[in-house]
């Protein structure tokens, strides 16, 4: 990967949405919830007011509408500010 987020931004690979329920019902793509969990791929250096707490390979939770979706090498990622991340799992 040849991308380096700036300042307090992080690059996250969302986890795949569930395609089946516990009872085995298949969920169509149009009804799937946007995943709210992902893996941190790259982080910026932080700012003078806010140090970078996240590091690559952290699994995080983020808000439903957080970040900007980008596509690199055919794979979808989210880029967002560290403050949009809700928790580290």
Helices and strands as residue ranges (DSSP letters): E 9-14, G 29-31, E 37-43, E 59-62, E 68-72, E 75-81, G 82-84, E 85-88
